[in-house]
Amino acid sequence: MHIKFASKPSGDALGVAVYEKAALSPSAKALDDASGGTLTRAIKASRFTGDAGQVLEIAAPSGLKAARVVLYGLGAKKQVTGNVYEKAVAAAVKHLLLGGTQTLSLHIDAEDGELSSRAALGASLAAYRFDQYRSRLKADRKPSLGTVEIVAADDKAAKKAWKSWEPVAEGVKLARDFVMEPANILYPEEYAKRISKLEKEGLEIEVLGEAQMKKLGMGSLLGVSQGSVREAKLVIMRWNGGKEGDKPLAFVGKGVTFDTGGISLKPGPGMEEMKGDMGGSAAVVGLMRALAGRKAKVNVVGVVALVENMPDGNAQRPGDIVTSMSGQTIEILNTDAEGRLVLADALWYTQEKYDPAFIVDLATLTGAILIALGHEHAGIFSNDDKLADRMFAAGKASDEGVWRLPVGPEYDRQIDSDIADMKNLGQGRNAGSIAAAVFLQRFVNGKPWVHIDIAGTAMHSGSKDPRQPAFGTGYGVRLLDRFVRDYYEN
């Protein structure tokens, strides 16, 4: 999707805003007058009221050169925000994507260039497609809409603001692409190669192989990988946009490129979705792409642990005991609780190597978080109230919501093992997401930390949000970008 900015429309379709109770925006009023009241009559003949997210298309409107006009609802005028514009514009773009329109000229009546750029972000997110492997897609199922032209009161200000948001759109697209890729294409070595290409964006990238991780003592991570013919990788990305000497912010992502469950084999139905069990790593890579693209004024390190969990004759068994990089030993009760084992060594490596100001980890970690929160929020767990509050606020601001759940000694005791330092499961089905979180907390070595369980938000095929595609959502990129820009830059 090509996004451009202009002061006058040139597209074959026009988009104009309508507020609640069918109140026309200035641009909509101008079109209504030019068409002899066509917009007003169309609204009266429909159930369109201007509520946020509603769309009404008018084909071949009288008195206008445009082939069609699309009305997009913004709801209450006093409650219009960047998020409202994103979703409203996304709904209009989704409506026209396959319909024959080539260029949509979208009128934004806000004087604020920031709102115009957020509208552009909504358009970009809505236009996302993953068609790389579709060789027989019929012409009428291919997108016709190739350009969205943002017609703004101050198009120069909008274009300037877009420089800060376009890299975020690119970061989300990258994260989505990674989650969408099949596991026979995107395995750890290939994934690491693709991440390494981001050096051209200004990132410093280092890739560790299994021999290096073995020397570091990463028995927890390597235990998960040992059943796969694919070599595990640990990829470190650094963005040095802040002051020299400032401690970096650290983001760590689980990158299980396919999760069979290992010897504790998952049921067959739905297992194909486990290609997306690397959604946490995708979010971290997408974030680093966004920060580099917009030249964020902050030092950041992103670490992603890339493995494949397979049921080979050499695979890890229930009952095994492994030694993590921290020296702590872990009794394996279930090989399908593998994400926490992968993250344990990645978290310890990050805090020891980089001494960050804090650590945030993201992982599609537990099915239990879906039971608790569904697809609407990610769960967050933290040892630092300030960090958790900032993450919650960033979730509100980015429209990628999070909800905090508890950690504490009473939960931590549940993962004590009789024969090792800990076990990789808690007390059966109870508090499963919390058990995973307190496990991870044992590997941050007291650093301020937030764990984000994105099992319900990184993969979602039934979202009603027009910004979201089916399956790989790219969740976490916008959340973390907002977290960084609102609290840690300048």
Secondary structure, 3 states (H helix, E strand, C coil): CEEEEECCCCCCEEEEEEEHHHEECHHHHHHHHHCCCHHHHHHHCCCCCCCCCCEEEEECCCCCCCCEEEEEEEECHHHCCHHHHHHHHHHHHHHHCCCCCCEEEEEECCCCHHHHHHHHHHHHHHCCCCCCCCCCCCHHHCCCCCEEEEEECCHHHHHHHHHHHHHHHHHHHHHHHHHHCCCCCCCHHHHHHHHHHHHHHCCEEEEECHHHHHHHCCHHHHHHHCCCCCCCEEEEEEEECCCCCCCCEEEEEEEEEEECCCCCCCCCCCHHHHHHCCHHHHHHHHHHHHHHHCCCCCEEEEEEEEEEECCCCCCCCCCCEEECCCCCEEECCCCCCCHHHHHHHHHHHHHHHHCCCEEEEEECCCCHHHHHHCCCCEEEEECCHHHHHHHHHHHHHHCCCEEECCCCHHHHHHHCCCCCCEECCCCCCCCHHHHHHHHHHCCCCCCCEEEEECCCCCEECCCCCCCCCCEECCCCHHHHHHHHHHHCCC
